[in-house]
Amino acid sequence: MIYVLAIIALIMVVGLFYTVRTHRAFSTRNSEIDSEIHDNIRRHPILLNPVFLTYIIAIAVVLIYIIYLSFS
């Protein structure tokens, strides 16, 4: 149990440092003009969106789990 809590705490600390580093990178850039959107993202706006990918993966995992439970 203590190992699980240690791993969770480590993930939280790494996430905090990553968030602070990302915030500093964005706060130092003071441009008012947005950067151009990459061509691949323009062609596939839904497939390359991380929010949609998270939903798709979560739904797939839940469906696989339901199918697994139904056959076991």
Summary of the structure (lengths in Angstrom):
residues: 72
radius of gyration: 19.1
end to end distance: 28.7
largest distance: 56.5
contacts: 114
relative contact order: 0.05
helix: 75%
strand: 0%
